[in-house]
Amino acid sequence: MTSNNSNYREVLDKATGVLINLPIGFIENRQDYSIRSKKQDKAYRNRMQAQSMSERASENFYWSNLVNISTLMAEKKLSTSALGLLMILGCHLNNGSDVLCTQKKTPYTTAELIALTDVPKRTFVRAMDELKACGLVIVEGTARKPVYTVNSTYHFVGRNPQANKSARTYVNGVKALQEAKLSLSEIGFVYAVLPLLAYERCVLVKDRDNSEDNTDNLHDIASLCEYLEVTRMNLSKYMKMTFEFDFNEGRYRVPVFGKFSAGGSKSNAYIVNPVIVRRAVMNINYSNYADLEGMFKTYRQKV
């Protein structure tokens, strides 16, 4: 007997006498099919989901967020000050929540957020207004008891426990930039270049999906100016940013960006200090300066 769907055929289960619909391909070519019970199927799906989460966590930053940031940069034209505030706000989210709140889950007041960001009130309000206008930050509650929520599409503090190490690197890096008294605009510049980071290295590339070791894919000063729509003078200022960081060997002043000469290229390429952002460099001991990317040794200054 054949069912109404021409791709299926009814077969008789001799044990129960029940007719079962099966794909014709399964009947005629079983190599493309396998049989498992509902219990086995549930276990299989759970295993695949766990594997997917593990792979996502091992990527250290959520690539979908980087695509969203690229779109945001292209469409919204946010100021770097607003991006800097967004980057700092991400440090004050508790895992599992997009609400800006204390460890006891008490939402921060506006005054407390201004104190945490350590910027003048006027600067905070102006940058916050930009974020609210674009839907990056949503404010609910009352004027006396506001509840600030950060759009999860644009921050990196997730609900995946395996990604906590990456989140801590992000938080510690941003706090180090704050302690260095970098402005919101300067911190926002770091956020703006996050989508340019390669999958496996901290270098700035034009196409993350281009896995070949191609010098043409590395960003130089000209391509960065074009992408970020900044002048060479402003870009040079950003590329000279430094901050202090405590390593086992002591406290050092280190650069946010390093530049290097790629083989065969006449222009310098750029790398972001791995203390600030995490890529597929899981074996690096970030408390030991000797284990960092070698080029940063040439830049360090003992404080």
C-alpha positions as MATLAB code, in Angstrom:
seq = 'MTSNNSNYREVLDKATGVLINLPIGFIENRQDYSIRSKKQDKAYRNRMQAQSMSERASENFYWSNLVNISTLMAEKKLSTSALGLLMILGCHLNNGSDVLCTQKKTPYTTAELIALTDVPKRTFVRAMDELKACGLVIVEGTARKPVYTVNSTYHFVGRNPQANKSARTYVNGVKALQEAKLSLSEIGFVYAVLPLLAYERCVLVKDRDNSEDNTDNLHDIASLCEYLEVTRMNLSKYMKMTFEFDFNEGRYRVPVFGKFSAGGSKSNAYIVNPVIVRRAVMNINYSNYADLEGMFKTYRQKV';
ca = [
       0.000    0.000    0.000;
       1.331    3.497   -0.910;
       0.589    6.727    1.018;
      -0.615    9.932   -0.632;
       2.952   11.267   -0.582;
       4.800    9.692   -3.509;
       8.087    9.962   -1.608;
       6.865    7.608    1.120;
       5.553    4.063    1.235;
       3.528    2.318    3.926;
       5.129   -0.841    5.273;
       3.794   -3.342    7.768;
       5.409   -3.748   11.178;
       5.100   -7.518   11.617;
       5.510   -7.284   15.390;
       2.597   -4.885   15.941;
       0.593   -5.116   12.731;
       0.804   -1.306   12.355;
       1.368    0.371    8.980;
       4.282    2.817    9.068;
       5.192    5.506    6.522;
       8.840    5.211    5.432;
      10.796    7.130    2.782;
      11.093    5.140   -0.424;
      14.815    5.890   -0.384;
      15.137    4.095    2.941;
      13.459    1.010    1.543;
      15.463    0.953   -1.680;
      18.790    2.369   -0.457;
      19.424    2.008    3.271;
      22.983    3.336    3.088;
      21.636    6.902    3.272;
      19.537    6.244    6.391;
      19.950    5.010    9.942;
      17.450    3.821   12.528;
      17.270    5.085   16.104;
      14.590    5.197   18.764;
      13.050    8.403   20.121;
      15.293    8.094   23.180;
      18.374    7.678   20.982;
      17.262   10.588   18.810;
      16.879   12.862   21.849;
      20.335   11.879   23.095;
      21.781   12.556   19.632;
      20.195   16.013   19.438;
      21.422   16.895   22.931;
      24.933   15.772   21.978;
      24.883   17.889   18.805;
      23.635   20.909   20.750;
      26.386   20.519   23.353;
      28.981   20.220   20.595;
      27.646   23.346   18.909;
      27.839   25.304   22.171;
      31.387   24.072   22.757;
      32.479   25.131   19.280;
      30.834   28.506   19.732;
      32.604   29.020   23.052;
      35.972   27.995   21.610;
      35.674   30.805   19.077;
      36.072   33.089   22.087;
      33.997   35.940   20.703;
      30.633   35.405   19.114;
      31.129   35.985   15.429;
      27.482   36.855   14.864;
      27.964   39.819   17.195;
      30.843   41.030   15.055;
      28.655   40.961   11.956;
      26.030   42.934   13.852;
      28.628   45.512   14.865;
      29.750   45.875   11.245;
      26.154   46.544   10.207;
      25.741   48.956   13.093;
      28.838   50.882   12.062;
      27.682   51.090    8.455;
      24.064   52.043    9.090;
      23.926   54.007   12.331;
      27.139   56.004   12.118;
      27.477   56.109   15.890;
      30.197   58.255   17.384;
      33.211   56.497   18.834;
      32.266   57.988   22.212;
      28.935   56.134   22.127;
      30.758   52.930   21.153;
      33.175   53.454   24.026;
      30.315   53.781   26.483;
      28.741   50.620   25.062;
      32.021   48.748   25.518;
      32.294   49.873   29.144;
      28.665   49.060   29.924;
      29.295   45.499   28.765;
      31.703   45.104   31.685;
      28.905   45.693   34.177;
      26.545   42.966   33.006;
      26.130   39.826   35.063;
      26.249   36.545   33.136;
      22.763   35.441   32.231;
      21.328   38.955   32.265;
      21.372   41.936   29.921;
      20.459   44.283   32.782;
      23.109   46.629   34.144;
      23.064   45.647   37.789;
      25.158   44.821   40.836;
      26.207   41.323   41.861;
      23.055   41.277   43.993;
      20.977   41.933   40.857;
      20.100   45.486   41.944;
      19.828   47.724   38.843;
      22.343   50.554   38.706;
      21.017   54.085   38.981;
      22.038   56.713   36.442;
      24.366   58.314   38.979;
      26.028   54.963   39.688;
      26.589   54.296   35.978;
      28.152   57.729   35.546;
      30.487   56.936   38.441;
      31.358   53.523   36.959;
      32.182   54.979   33.559;
      34.198   57.762   35.221;
      33.313   60.421   32.648;
      31.655   63.842   33.003;
      27.867   63.711   33.279;
      27.397   65.690   30.065;
      29.613   63.246   28.136;
      27.747   60.264   29.580;
      24.304   61.678   28.765;
      25.270   62.566   25.201;
      26.691   59.097   24.495;
      23.798   57.357   26.273;
      21.271   59.317   24.201;
      22.906   57.927   21.044;
      22.741   54.363   22.345;
      19.097   54.733   23.351;
      18.136   56.277   20.012;
      19.587   53.247   18.187;
      18.011   50.707   20.528;
      21.358   49.539   21.876;
      20.349   50.480   25.401;
      16.751   50.309   26.610;
      15.696   52.223   29.723;
      12.620   51.102   31.642;
      11.399   51.621   35.188;
      10.999   55.096   36.643;
      13.119   58.239   36.693;
      14.139   57.465   40.284;
      14.586   53.735   39.713;
      15.567   53.202   36.080;
      16.426   49.786   34.659;
      19.087   49.900   31.950;
      19.202   46.927   29.577;
      21.930   46.432   26.959;
      20.914   44.878   23.648;
      22.511   41.406   23.693;
      23.177   41.666   19.954;
      26.020   44.061   20.628;
      27.775   42.853   23.772;
      29.866   39.768   24.527;
      28.798   38.695   28.002;
      26.738   35.594   27.325;
      24.954   32.808   29.094;
      27.432   30.133   28.028;
      29.605   29.169   31.042;
      32.370   27.961   28.718;
      32.770   31.487   27.347;
      33.394   33.048   30.756;
      37.160   33.072   30.220;
      36.772   35.150   27.078;
      34.346   37.489   28.826;
      36.803   38.002   31.689;
      39.548   38.896   29.221;
      37.237   41.418   27.599;
      36.222   42.934   30.942;
      39.781   43.093   32.305;
      41.018   44.636   29.071;
      38.402   47.377   29.017;
      38.976   48.162   32.689;
      42.698   48.484   31.980;
      41.894   51.011   29.250;
      39.681   52.909   31.680;
      42.411   52.974   34.309;
      44.748   54.391   31.676;
      42.351   57.364   31.486;
      41.602   56.761   27.830;
      38.599   58.737   26.642;
      35.286   57.183   25.602;
      36.223   57.953   22.011;
      39.541   56.119   22.321;
      37.931   53.076   23.952;
      35.201   53.179   21.312;
      37.818   52.939   18.592;
      38.824   49.530   19.961;
      35.181   48.436   19.788;
      34.959   49.690   16.209;
      37.812   47.471   15.013;
      36.592   44.277   16.726;
      34.823   43.107   13.531;
      38.170   43.322   11.719;
      39.886   40.736   13.921;
      40.841   37.469   12.266;
      39.312   34.260   13.586;
      42.584   32.749   14.805;
      44.781   35.753   15.459;
      44.528   39.257   16.856;
      45.451   40.831   13.524;
      43.183   43.242   11.654;
      42.059   41.772    8.334;
      39.768   42.825    5.502;
      37.990   39.474    5.224;
      37.743   37.113    8.211;
      36.541   34.294    5.944;
      39.783   34.426    3.961;
      41.809   31.816    5.845;
      44.836   32.012    3.558;
      47.972   33.684    4.868;
      47.643   36.485    2.353;
      49.340   39.828    2.969;
      46.778   41.513    0.706;
      44.119   40.609    3.269;
      45.870   42.500    6.079;
      44.668   45.995    6.885;
      47.207   48.762    6.456;
      46.823   52.420    7.369;
      45.171   53.330    4.053;
      42.526   50.592    4.179;
      41.811   51.276    7.860;
      41.274   54.965    7.140;
      38.860   54.052    4.365;
      36.913   51.507    6.433;
      36.702   53.641    9.572;
      36.275   56.908    7.658;
      38.976   58.688    9.646;
      41.972   60.760    8.653;
      45.519   59.437    8.871;
      46.207   61.915   11.655;
      43.314   60.635   13.784;
      44.160   57.005   13.041;
      47.766   57.597   14.037;
      46.552   59.038   17.357;
      44.448   55.948   18.063;
      47.263   53.587   17.110;
      49.555   55.198   19.691;
      47.256   54.462   22.654;
      48.900   52.732   25.625;
      47.813   51.365   28.987;
      49.376   49.800   32.072;
      48.963   46.124   32.895;
      50.170   43.928   35.762;
      52.183   40.897   34.656;
      54.207   38.420   36.692;
      57.317   40.426   35.863;
      55.772   43.633   37.173;
      53.645   46.469   35.887;
      54.304   47.532   32.307;
      53.028   50.173   29.967;
      52.037   48.428   26.747;
      50.398   49.521   23.484;
      46.797   48.848   22.538;
      47.945   48.203   18.970;
      51.181   46.880   17.564;
      52.327   47.171   13.983;
      54.416   44.724   12.038;
      55.786   44.313    8.558;
      54.211   41.366    6.767;
      56.444   39.466    4.374;
      56.465   41.004    0.929;
      54.289   43.955    1.942;
      55.490   47.545    1.769;
      52.949   48.698    4.371;
      52.666   47.866    8.056;
      49.861   45.635    9.316;
      48.297   45.875   12.779;
      47.635   43.592   15.725;
      45.479   44.236   18.805;
      47.068   43.497   22.158;
      45.820   40.020   23.200;
      45.510   41.242   26.778;
      42.446   43.189   25.626;
      40.750   40.751   23.282;
      40.821   36.980   23.044;
      41.200   34.964   19.893;
      42.128   31.353   19.271;
      45.217   31.553   21.463;
      43.918   29.424   24.315;
      47.364   28.259   25.454;
      48.693   31.728   26.223;
      49.155   32.499   29.905;
      47.934   36.077   30.074;
      49.482   36.694   33.487;
      52.962   36.119   32.086;
      54.229   38.762   29.714;
      56.809   36.392   28.230;
      54.005   34.262   26.820;
      52.308   37.108   24.949;
      52.730   37.785   21.255;
      56.466   38.330   20.827;
      56.205   41.683   19.123;
      54.712   43.317   22.207;
      57.954   42.731   24.113;
      59.615   45.359   21.953;
      57.032   47.947   22.976;
      56.838   47.424   26.715;
      58.052   49.950   29.239;
      58.521   49.110   32.918;
      56.405   51.373   35.117;
];
